[in-house]
Amino acid sequence: MVFNSYSFIFIFLPIVVSGFYFLARKNNQWAIAWLILASLCFYGLWDYRYLPILLSSISINYLACKWILANNQAKHSWRLTVSISFNLILLGFFKYVNFFIVSINDVSGNNLPLLNILLPVGISYFTFTQIAVLVDAYHGKIQAIKFTQYCLFASYFPYIVAGPILRHQELLPQFADTKRYRISAENFAIGISIFVFGLGKKLLIADTLGSTMWPLLAADNPKFLHAWLGMLAYTLRLYFDFSGYSDMAIGVSRVFGFKIPINFNSPYKATSVSDFWQRWHISLSQFLKNYLYISLGGNRKGQLVRYRNLMLTMLLGGLWHGANWTFVIWGGLHGLYLCMQHGWKTLQKNRKQKPSAASAVASRVLTFVAVMVAWVFFRAPDMASAFAVLAGMAGGNGISMITSLDVQAYGILIVSAVIAFWLPNTNELFLSDENKETKSVSSVSLFRGDWSPNLRWGLAVGLIFALCVLSIDQAKGFIYAQF
């Protein structure tokens, strides 16, 4: 089941919300049990064969967490190592075993057979979420944990498929807060509004970009203009697709009275690559920083070690996205970008000249182009396809006019670019009071204005929802669900 479907919007969600608040009037624990059941049903509707894997992961990680907490004062690091190893082996088997077999065959010339393995949807997300709990338990950030609350945290249906990756302190305390189990008109209004805006991002922008702009990169060797416009369309589509899902997850959770953190903050307005990673897939960036980069030593042991840690973190971050060398190259490029950025800052540290407006614009353009070039590898099914697109962007495949697009294609491309580069994002519109630190830059002041439950906003949300309902039949899958 997906968010952008009739069955979810008109059947599943109303039933789950009604049951949750009905049971919450009787007992909060019943409401939690109801949400657990709903989450397992939501996940199982993708494929019932996923459920034993998810339930096994939750059960074993809960016991591992209790095991670590039982001897927390002794600080047995080997217990944490064993617990994390279980998760990495589980993730590695289902997601990467065929990748390693193919790599071994390529290097050795052997012809080892591939395994017919089922890849559970969202396994990277619920695995990383639980690893974070284990690490926090080891460091004493968790004193005790209830099974029902942990089970709901690990399986919570709004984010289990495509994130965000949450830490325990961002949600578990909310499950224990009895005030959150009361019906709130404000939560309903703002939750539904955010959900509809996310749905609009997905159906009206991302899917339309995908269907109208696909001919640009359909050729084996795209021409110069085809390659650049095609990658621009993919870059924007990926953002609206993934941030749309995150908005829907935030909105659905808000209807239940629970707040999950933002996952995007206008990433294409970034002025540097590090700024980009503070805005793009924020939960993954924080996970990689807190649990990998800092664990490797961060920047505490000199610049060379810092560059090594940056490269390792981004390479592993790339591999997390998929079992393909294209993702490793994508992560490696971002690691290289970050090393170059920090190296440049080191060279410029003695210069106190304030950046000019022109240099700020140049930084934004350079950052966006660098990110878009890296997306070439992220999008490509193999290295040959990636290099073909890069050759086209460099003019190696020739330059020719584009005749395969209509007015709608150019229109949606321009509209999506305006929204991504200049207009306020969902967080600024709906969550400005809760996320003051996420105020973005370069948003057109005419469109600023916090959300409020009035007629103007009601009409806007209603119009977007009506357009989305008319577009659901043509809906495509979420790009990030495969990770």
Phi, psi and omega in degrees: 000141180236159180299321185271060179217152177300319185297323179287312187290318189256350181237296187299304185297313178301320180295315182294316180296315180298313179296322181298310184284332175295314180288328180297332177292334181271309185197130181298326181293327176294321179295320177296315179300321178297318179292325176297312179300317179296320180295318179293323177295315179303314181290319182292335179290342171292311176190120184300337180290345177287332189300314179301325179293313180297314182295322177295317179299315181296313183297313182292321179291325176297314178297323178295320178296314177298322179297317179291317181294329182296332181234038185295326182291331180281342178055055178284097183294335181294332177293319176295319180299315179297317183294315179293322180300321177303313181295318181292324177294317179299312180295317182296321181294309185285330188255331192238354186298318179292327177299316180291324178297315179298318180296318178296317178299319181295322183281317187268342183083005178285175179228055180295137182287146176282153180268142178273084187252136175279126178263107181296135179295137176073014184297327179295323183288310182286339175286312180295322178301319182281329174300318179300321178297317180298316180295317180295324177296319179296322182274009175079015180275352176234129180262323180204159182209135179269145184296316183297317180293321178294318180299318178292319179301318184280339185243001187311116193295332179300328185239002188292332186278316184218032173081188007289164176277116186258152170262156187303322184290348179275346183220319185304317178299331178292325178297333181270355182272109185295336181293336184283353182265013178259142179295132180231122178298324180296315179298319178298312184295311182288325179295313179296321180296314179296319179300315182295319178297320177295320177298320178295320176303315183290304189280317187273335182248297186299309182293325178292320175300317181296321184279329184270333186258358185299329182298339184295325181249013182287331182288154179294325181230081185297146178286175186304303182292322177300315183294314182291313179293322179296317180289327175298317179296317180294319180301315179289320180299316181300318180296310183292328178293309185284317179292330175297316177299314181298319177298318179296321178296317178297316181295313180299315180297323181295328177300327177277356180093004182253139181254123172249147189290160178294155181240351179218146178215070179049063185298332182277005170265005184296147179256001176200168181290322177295324175295322177301315183285348171274353182243334184260131177042059190303321182295322177291319178302316180292323178297312181298322180291310187286325188250352179235299183301311181292323178296329177285347180123348179056230180249024187278347187240033176100167186292319182297317178294324178299316179296320177299314181295322177297315181295315180298318180298314183286326176297315179290326175296323176294316180295328177303327184288334180179157181273072181203142180296338178297324178289325177295316178297318178301312178296320178297322177297317179292325174297317178296317177303313182295321178297317179296319180298311181292326176296318178295320179296325178295319179293329184264005190294335181272355179267121185260011180292131181287134181299139179278168179297323180295319180291327177295317177296316179299322179295319179294316181295314181298318179297316181296317180296318179298317178296318182294321177298319178295326178298338178304315180287324179298321182281327191290140177286338180205172184294323181298318179295320180296314181292331177294318179292318178298321177297320177295319179294331178274357180087008183289341180260008180096168180237130179212158179289155180263121182240000187267000184249151177252184183297323180300320182298312179293323181297313182291328178294316180293315180299315181295324178293317179299315180297315185289324187266333190232332185273157177295149181272179183301321181298318181292326181284318189251333189236027186297324180288331182272337184229062184297332182286350183262011176304126185268181181247158172061039173264136183297123187297332181302328185262003177285160182140118183294150178296146172209150183282073180240180184297319182299312179291324179298318178294319180296313180295319180296320179295315179298318181296319179298317178296322179294317180301322179288345184254356187298326182300333180262011186295144177250164180290160177285133183297317187280354179296335182288346183267000000 
